[in-house]
Amino acid sequence: MQDTQILQGTVAVVVYQNYDNGYAVLRLGVGGGETVTVVGTIPLPSVGERLMVTGHWSTHQSYGRQFEAEFLERLMPQTAMEILRYLSGRVIKGIGPKTAARIVDRFGDETLLVMERQPQRLAEVPGISREKAKAIGEEFRLRVGMRQLMEFFTLHQLPAELAVRTYKLYGESTVELLYDDPYLLMDEGLEAPFGSVDRFAIELGVSAEDPRRIRAGIFFELNYNLTAGHSFLPEDKLIGATAMLLSVYEESVKKTLQELLENGQLIRQTLAGISLVYLPRLYEAERYITHRLLLAAHGAFPKPANLKSLLKASERDSGLTYSSQQAEAIRQAASAGVLLVTGGPGTGKTTILKGILSLFGRMQLSCVLAAPTGRAAKRLTEVTGEEASTIHRLLEAGVDPATGNMVFARDESNPLKADVVIVDEMSMVDVLLLSDLLRAIPQGKRLIFVGDPDQLPPVGPGCPFSDCLRSGMLPAVRLTDIFRQAQESLIVMNAHRVNRGELPELRDVKHDFFFLPGRSEEHMRQLIAQLCAVRLPENMGIPADQIQVLTPTRKGGVGTAALNQCLQAVLNPAVPGKRERQFGDFCFREGDRVMQIRNNYDILWKKLDGSMVGTGIFNGDVGTVTAIDPTMETMTVVYDDREADYDFTQLGELEPAYAVTVHKSQGSEYRAVILAAWNGSPYLLTRSVLYTAITRARELLIIVGREETVAAMTENAKKGRRYSGLKLRLQGKNQ
């Protein structure tokens, strides 16, 4: 058994720190000019701070002798000299060595006490304004409080990154509140893993049958199943799943569930003879969507008397002759309160959109265009020539400072000012977002929804576009004719083959769709890297930044993690002067392509030309790392014409995007797509995944992998069943 020892010293160098889990490697000065390497969970270490570390010695194969920390105690600097060294290490934003020296000269040994309790006095120091003094005080208290909370969390084996979100929500009262109810960590926005929270609660003495624990288990099951696309759970399944999760009797779950139903925290309803349990916001969303869409369907407008001449004028504008299906879609749009337009690639959805916009323009109706993602909105702007925005931007998404939850400025009391709202890529819109959108549209306005239900369903709960189409209760136009020009594209024709369950043509080497066999995962990585770095740029004139690698999976030798490491090495290698920042398993580097992986409504951005500032970067937005500032601990990312700064603690919101999953590519279109098709889970290797991947390519699609995998994906038509009540509600069967 290894002997436990205690080291005390001052942090001389922070070699590495992972903001995601609190792990750090540092050099600790222990006196007499000697420093030792200390490794372990040491959240937010700072040069100059004093530590008392309990642990044991070990020898690493590559790095030699090091001290493995098991417990630690922070010993804040005491003397003016110690405080000066501590602050000079830029532990607090806005304080560098020169400012630190002026502050310590003014306050001496009392410096840290002033910063914590009387930060306004910092304005007595030359060069520090009242605003800056206030900001320094807030930053110092935040850092000290957050670090103490991270230590508390790591002591109880809770994720260190959870401390940041929890502290921002509950502040200095966090620990006290968690002792009272540890399941507060399951609150919306914290994204805490239930297993860790449950273990923590039991450590604090919560019993297995405690109503707080059962209540948290019920809410966890409902919220967890939202991520699987379910708007509700059948009551018997919810009870059984919760009892199994908590290892308690079903009767205990039934009792707590009944209490939640009686006080309105959950909603029970019967659909098709089955008792269902909803989270209230999902129940209200389905009801509201049903009400608004049926109202719009019954609120048709009179057809313009000169509709025929308007159609002719629209054709002249476009220089096209509409097919019978296209003309019928535009005619319906002229009078429908709501219209669904659907069809696969090459069937003319874009032509119809242009025709509808031309028609509405001649009818002097104002239109707004929107799509679920930034890339989809950008593409909608490009193909229509009209300005389009994301749905979140259209609704002016923001954060409620009191709760930290997302709110929309546009709603019933502050509606959109437009006669017509047109939304593209509707297959990506979940039931909650559709409800919020409809609340911002005044009754009596026209709705045009365009999408392809054969693509992947929304990431969020429900499948409203598909439900609306399948209900048969709303006006809809289904485009089936593939135009001659589109028939010349093997991308288009193979997409339709796959959608019909037929194998795509892989042998034709004269068109825009190619198949390259992969012998192994290593061979596939090398081949994909060569295609991106050399073959497509040099032989086909397609630069690397217009090529997107897609894969069905995140894990494995050709998952996103492995491919991004490989592609970064060839497309953006490390060179002297190019700054980097390690976070988790990936080293972000200036010049990297990155993707925002969750909605963040309070990240500040500004237009590159300085014309505008705003807030909000959204899930799926792709940008480029342009600067990494180790002094300010920020990373700058440019998204098209906007740039945003990320604090190093926020880097968990970003992922490398040289390769992304097919799910993450929804709503985007790329000049060239390379799809990795190898072994994997049948839940990921499906027909809808293959179809969605193919339809992301505009000019070129290359599949690298195994023909057997392509065949298996084509044959695998299974779609995960989603619990959604919208179709039945639209059909009036919600009894």
Secondary structure, DSSP 8 states (H G I E B T S, - for coil): ----EEEEEEEEEEEEE-TTT-EEEEEEEEETTEEEEEEEE--S--TT-EEEEEEEEEEETTTEEEEEEEEEEEE---SHHHHHHHHHTT-STT--HHHHHHHHHHHGGGHHHHHHH-GGGGGGSTT--HHHHHHHHHHHHHHHHHHHHHHHHHHTT--HHHHHHHHHHHGGGHHHHHHH-GGGGGSTTT---HHHHHHHHHHTT--TT-HHHHHHHHHHHHHHHHTTT-S-EEHHHHHHHHHHHHT--HHHHHHHHHHHHHTTSSEEEEETTEEEEE-HHHHHHHHHHHHHHHHHHT------TTHHHHHHHHHHHHT----HHHHHHHHHHTT-SEEEEEE-TTS-HHHHHHHHHHHHHHTT--EEEEESSHHHHHHHHHHHSS-EEEHHHHTTEEE-TTT--EEES-STTS----SEEEES-GGG--HHHHHHHHHTS-TT-EEEEEE-TTS---SSS--HHHHHHHHT-S-EEEE----HHHHT-HHHHHHHHHHTT-----S--SSSEEEEE-SSHHHHHHHHHHIIIIIHHHHH---GGGEEEEES-SSSTTSHHHHHHHHHHHHS---TT--EEEETTEEEETT-EEEE-S-EEEEEEEETTSS-EEEEE-TT-EEEEEEEETTTTEEEEEETTEEEEEEGGGGGGEEE-SEEETGGGTT--EEEEEEEE-S--TTTS-HHHHHHHHTTEEEEEEEEE-HHHHHHHHH----------HHHHHTT---
